[in-house]
């Protein structure tokens, strides 16, 4: 009877997510890309831990080699990450071994550790922001393939055994602060943004060969052109769009051709990191530095719809870095300085706004009527998903965390700067 009840609850949760999804939900227990099966931070898991530490409710804790802020991706009982191992630890211009890791989901053992690219050191070695790494984009898993992305340093496809199937290093651009945005899979395409210091663009590769299928320049006149957002695939009136924020504007593209469908300008917003979310016929975006705002946009327009399709805007406590979270008719968000907010998704009206302490880069997630936030010092805050503010728990693993949660198998997976944690009951 318990199994039947769980199945009914799972089906109901998936049905609730259906309006937000533009591609099929992966198998139960999988978290195959940045922000999970929907790309919007939702999990159907129930009865997750609410309290933990570096010892409490820790199923396992595995040391990680190198440095990286890619979030965990999970499928078929395995966890995939990327990392960068420096030739000389204290030298910012040192060469880097850019690697893919696979761990066992149940026990945490490292199953394989493969070098994908060797980044040479020297005077031309790329520099990264102090809060970034050489391995920040999250892997994408589809079937028996893992796609790993190191921004301007290259993109590759591996199989589940760690064999490299193809590599692409043709996009040599200056990212300013290192790599950041993750790719997405759409049909036979791997799509990602390359928002560099100059001549930014969005590109699609053939996921089977790594060959370029299309490349679309960003058409924005802004002073700072670099950004790091992950696109989101949505469906509008039966047609699909890839929504990709960049410096100065958010644009929607035809995934088959790369042709721009619509755009909304937001002045000099740059270094845009948050991934969009979608629901209620609205795309929700945050516009980056220096003065961020959150915008709700109707995605059924054509061309420049800045003056006609923006439903609402909010500036107070908007995030620079963490993505937004849409749950039913509420938008949850946290500013980089730790002010959490709940907004009415249809109007932008603030329902509550409270400081939860800490500084935030990771994106929040939702599961079982709860919102999970993770700050940069390793402190996790659990709130009730509600129109009224209610803090349930505050937890600390004692090491820096800039990566976002993964949720699967009744557990939270948290990447710290030294370890990967499986937090479960």
C-alpha positions in Angstrom: 0.0 0.0 0.0 2.9 2.4 0.8 4.4 1.8 -2.6 1.1 2.5 -4.4 0.7 5.7 -2.3 4.2 6.8 -3.2 3.4 6.2 -6.9 0.3 8.3 -6.7 2.2 11.1 -5.0 5.0 11.0 -7.6 2.6 11.1 -10.5 0.8 14.0 -9.0 4.1 15.9 -8.5 5.1 15.2 -12.1 1.8 16.5 -13.3 2.2 19.7 -11.3 5.6 20.2 -13.0 4.3 19.4 -16.5 3.4 23.0 -17.5 7.1 24.0 -16.9 8.8 21.3 -18.9 9.7 21.4 -22.6 11.4 18.0 -22.7 10.5 14.7 -21.0 11.4 14.2 -17.3 14.3 11.8 -16.9 13.9 8.6 -14.9 13.0 8.9 -11.2 16.1 9.4 -9.1 18.0 11.3 -11.9 19.3 14.9 -11.7 20.8 15.1 -15.2 21.8 18.7 -15.6 22.1 22.1 -13.8 19.0 22.6 -11.7 17.6 19.1 -12.3 15.2 17.4 -14.8 13.2 20.5 -15.6 16.2 22.8 -15.4 14.3 24.9 -12.9 15.3 23.5 -9.5 12.4 21.2 -8.8 12.5 17.7 -7.3 9.7 15.1 -6.7 11.6 13.5 -3.8 9.9 13.4 -0.5 11.0 13.2 3.2 14.4 14.7 2.6 16.7 15.6 5.5 16.0 19.0 7.0 18.9 19.0 9.4 22.6 18.1 8.7 26.2 19.0 9.4 29.5 17.6 8.3 28.7 14.5 10.4 25.0 14.5 11.0 22.8 12.7 8.3 25.9 12.2 6.2 25.5 9.0 4.2 29.0 9.4 2.8 31.6 12.2 2.3 34.1 11.8 -0.5 37.3 14.0 -0.9 37.6 15.6 -4.4 40.8 16.3 -6.2 41.4 19.7 -7.8 39.1 22.7 -7.8 35.7 23.1 -9.4 32.3 24.5 -8.9 30.3 22.4 -11.3 27.2 21.1 -9.6 26.6 17.3 -9.3 24.7 15.6 -12.2 23.2 12.2 -11.5 21.9 9.3 -13.6 21.9 5.5 -13.6 23.3 5.3 -10.1 26.3 7.5 -10.9 27.3 11.1 -10.1 29.3 13.2 -12.6 31.4 16.3 -11.9 34.2 18.2 -13.4 37.3 19.5 -11.8 40.6 21.3 -12.6 43.9 20.1 -11.2 46.6 22.7 -11.2 50.2 21.9 -12.0 51.3 24.4 -9.4 48.7 25.0 -6.7 49.7 28.5 -5.7 50.3 29.9 -9.2 47.2 31.4 -10.9 48.9 31.0 -14.3 49.7 27.4 -13.8 48.6 24.8 -16.3 45.4 22.9 -15.6 44.3 19.3 -16.1 40.6 19.7 -16.9 39.0 16.5 -15.8 35.7 14.6 -15.6 34.8 12.5 -12.5 32.3 9.7 -11.9 31.3 8.5 -8.5 29.1 5.7 -7.3 25.8 7.2 -6.0 25.2 4.7 -3.2 28.7 4.5 -1.7 30.5 7.6 -3.0 33.5 5.8 -4.4 35.3 7.4 -7.3 34.8 5.0 -10.3 36.9 6.9 -12.8 38.8 10.2 -13.1 39.6 11.2 -16.7 41.6 14.1 -18.2 39.5 15.7 -20.9 41.7 18.7 -21.8 45.2 19.9 -20.8 45.2 23.6 -20.4 48.8 24.9 -20.8 50.2 27.5 -18.4 52.3 30.5 -19.2 51.6 34.1 -20.0 48.4 33.3 -21.9 46.9 31.1 -19.2 43.3 32.1 -18.6 42.5 33.9 -15.3 39.4 33.3 -13.3 37.4 35.3 -10.7 38.2 34.4 -7.1 34.8 32.9 -6.7 35.0 31.0 -10.0 37.0 27.9 -11.1 38.3 26.4 -14.3 35.5 23.8 -14.0 32.3 25.6 -13.2 29.7 24.4 -15.9 27.7 21.4 -14.8 27.8 18.2 -16.9 24.7 17.2 -18.9 23.7 13.5 -19.1 21.5 12.1 -21.8 21.2 8.3 -22.1 24.6 6.8 -22.2 26.4 10.1 -22.9 27.9 12.7 -20.6 28.6 16.2 -22.0 31.2 18.2 -20.2 31.9 21.9 -20.9 34.8 24.1 -19.8 33.6 27.3 -21.5 36.3 28.8 -23.7 38.6 25.9 -22.9 36.5 23.3 -24.7 33.5 21.0 -24.8 33.5 17.2 -24.9 31.4 14.1 -24.9 32.2 10.9 -22.9 30.4 7.6 -22.5 29.5 6.1 -19.1 32.9 4.3 -18.8 34.8 7.6 -19.1 35.9 7.2 -22.8 36.1 10.5 -24.6 34.0 10.3 -27.8 34.6 13.7 -29.2 36.2 17.1 -28.3 35.6 20.6 -29.6 38.0 23.5 -28.9 37.2 25.8 -31.8 35.7 28.6 -29.8 38.7 30.6 -28.5 37.3 33.7 -26.8 38.1 35.8 -23.8 35.5 35.2 -21.0 36.9 37.8 -18.6 36.2 35.9 -15.4 36.5 32.3 -16.6 33.8 29.8 -17.6 30.3 29.5 -16.0 27.2 28.8 -18.0 26.2 25.1 -18.6 25.0 23.6 -21.9 21.6 22.1 -22.6 20.6 19.2 -25.0 17.8 19.8 -27.5 17.2 16.9 -29.9 20.6 16.3 -31.7 22.1 19.6 -30.4 24.2 20.8 -27.5 23.5 24.5 -27.1 25.4 27.0 -24.9 26.2 30.7 -24.8 29.7 32.2 -25.3 29.3 35.6 -23.9 32.8 36.9 -24.1 34.5 40.2 -23.7 33.9 40.9 -27.4 31.7 39.4 -30.1 29.4 37.3 -27.8 27.4 34.5 -29.4 25.2 31.4 -28.8 26.2 28.2 -30.5 24.8 24.7 -31.2 27.0 21.6 -31.7 26.0 18.2 -33.1 25.7 16.2 -29.9 26.9 13.0 -31.8 30.0 14.5 -33.4 30.8 17.9 -31.7 30.6 19.7 -35.1 29.1 23.2 -35.2 25.5 23.3 -36.4 24.8 27.0 -36.0 26.3 30.1 -34.4 24.3 33.2 -33.7 25.9 36.5 -32.7 24.5 38.5 -29.8 23.2 41.9 -31.0 23.6 44.1 -28.0 25.4 47.5 -27.6 26.7 47.3 -24.1 30.0 48.3 -22.5 30.5 44.9 -20.7 29.6 42.0 -23.0 30.6 39.0 -20.8 28.0 36.8 -19.1 27.6 33.2 -17.8 24.0 32.1 -17.9 22.6 28.7 -18.8 19.8 28.6 -21.4 16.3 27.2 -20.8 14.2 25.3 -23.3 10.5 26.3 -23.2 7.4 25.7 -25.4 5.2 28.5 -26.4 2.0 27.9 -28.5 3.3 24.6 -29.6 6.7 25.9 -30.7 10.0 25.6 -28.8 12.3 28.4 -27.8 15.8 28.5 -26.2 15.8 31.4 -23.8 19.3 32.7 -23.2 20.1 35.8 -21.1 23.2 37.8 -21.9 24.7 41.2 -21.3 22.1 43.9 -22.1 19.3 41.6 -23.2 17.6 38.3 -22.9 16.9 36.6 -26.3 14.8 33.6 -27.4 16.2 31.5 -30.3 14.8 28.8 -32.6 16.7 25.7 -31.5 16.7 24.3 -35.0 18.2 27.3 -36.8 19.6 29.6 -34.1 17.4 32.5 -35.4 16.4 35.1 -32.8 12.7 35.0 -32.1 12.3 37.8 -29.6 14.4 39.9 -27.3 14.0 42.2 -24.3 16.7 44.8 -23.5 17.7 45.7 -20.0 20.3 48.5 -20.4 23.8 47.7 -19.1 23.1 44.6 -17.1 26.1 42.3 -17.5 27.8 39.2 -16.0 24.4 37.6 -16.0 24.5 34.3 -14.2 21.0 33.2 -13.1 19.2 30.7 -15.3 15.7 31.7 -16.4 12.5 30.0 -15.1 9.2 29.6 -16.9 5.5 29.3 -16.0 2.1 31.0 -16.0 2.9 32.1 -19.6 5.9 34.1 -18.3 9.6 33.9 -18.5 11.3 35.1 -15.4 14.9 36.5 -15.6 17.4 38.3 -13.5 19.5 40.9 -15.3 23.0 40.7 -13.6 25.4 43.4 -12.4 25.6 46.3 -11.5 22.0 47.0 -10.4 20.0 43.8 -10.9 16.3 43.5 -11.5 13.9 40.6 -11.9 11.7 40.7 -15.0 8.6 38.7 -16.0 8.2 38.5 -19.8 5.5 37.2 -22.1 7.4 35.0 -24.6 4.8 35.1 -27.4 6.2 38.1 -29.2 8.4 38.6 -32.2 11.5 40.9 -32.5 12.2 43.6 -29.9 9.4 43.3 -27.4 11.0 45.4 -24.6 8.1 48.0 -24.7 5.2 45.5 -25.1 5.9 42.2 -23.4 7.3 43.0 -19.9 4.6 42.1 -17.4 6.4 43.4 -14.3 9.8 44.3 -12.9 11.3 44.2 -9.4 14.6 45.7 -8.3 14.7 45.4 -4.5 16.8 42.4 -3.3 17.1 40.9 -6.8 20.0 38.4 -7.2 23.2 38.9 -9.2 24.1 35.2 -9.1 21.6 32.7 -7.7 18.8 31.6 -10.1 15.1 32.2 -9.4 12.8 29.5 -8.2 9.1 29.3 -9.3 6.8 27.2 -7.2 3.1 27.3 -8.1 2.2 31.0 -8.2 5.2 32.2 -6.2 8.7 33.3 -7.1 11.4 32.6 -4.5 14.8 34.2 -4.7 17.8 35.2 -2.6 20.1 38.1 -3.2 23.9 37.6 -3.1 23.9 39.3 0.3 21.3 37.0 1.8 17.9 38.7 1.5 15.3 36.0 0.7 12.1 37.1 -1.0 8.8 35.6 -2.1 6.9 37.3 -4.9 3.6 36.8 -6.5 4.6 35.3 -9.9 1.8 37.0 -11.8 2.2 40.5 -10.5 5.6 40.8 -8.8 4.1 41.9 -5.6 6.3 41.1 -2.6 4.7 38.6 -0.2 7.6 38.5 2.2 11.2 39.5 2.4 13.6 38.5 5.1 17.4 38.3 5.7 18.6 34.7 6.1 22.3 35.8 6.6 25.3 34.8 4.6 26.3 35.4 1.0 24.9 33.4 -1.8 26.0 32.1 -5.2 24.2 28.7 -5.4 20.7 28.5 -6.8 17.9 27.4 -4.5 15.9 24.2 -5.1 12.4 23.0 -4.2 11.2 19.6 -2.8 8.3 18.4 -0.7 7.0 21.9 0.1 10.4 23.2 1.2 12.9 25.6 -0.3 16.6 24.8 0.2 19.2 27.6 0.1 23.0 27.1 0.4 25.4 29.9 1.2 29.0 30.4 0.2 30.4 29.3 3.6 28.6 25.9 3.7 25.5 26.9 5.5 22.2 25.4 4.3 18.9 27.2 5.2 15.6 25.3 4.8 12.4 27.4 4.5 8.7 26.4 4.2 7.4 27.0 0.6 4.7 29.5 1.7 3.4 32.9 1.3 4.5 33.5 4.9 8.1 33.4 6.0 9.0 30.3 8.1 12.5 29.1 8.6 12.7 25.3 9.4 16.4 24.7 9.9 19.9 26.0 9.5 22.8 23.6 8.8 26.5 23.9 8.3 29.0 21.5 6.6 32.0 23.7 7.5 33.5 24.2 4.0 32.9 26.7 1.2 30.0 25.9 -1.2 29.3 27.8 -4.5 27.9 24.8 -6.4 24.1 24.2 -6.4 22.3 21.2 -4.9 21.4 18.0 -6.6 18.5 16.0 -5.3 18.0 12.2 -5.9 17.4 9.0 -4.1 16.0 10.6 -1.0 19.2 12.7 -0.5 20.8 16.1 -1.1 24.1 16.1 -2.8 26.3 19.1 -1.8 29.7 19.9 -3.3 32.0 21.7 -1.0 35.5 23.0 -1.9 37.1 19.8 -0.5 34.3 17.1 -0.5 31.1 15.9 -2.1 28.5 15.1 0.5 25.5 12.8 0.3 23.0 14.0 2.9 20.2 11.5 3.7 18.4 9.9 6.5 
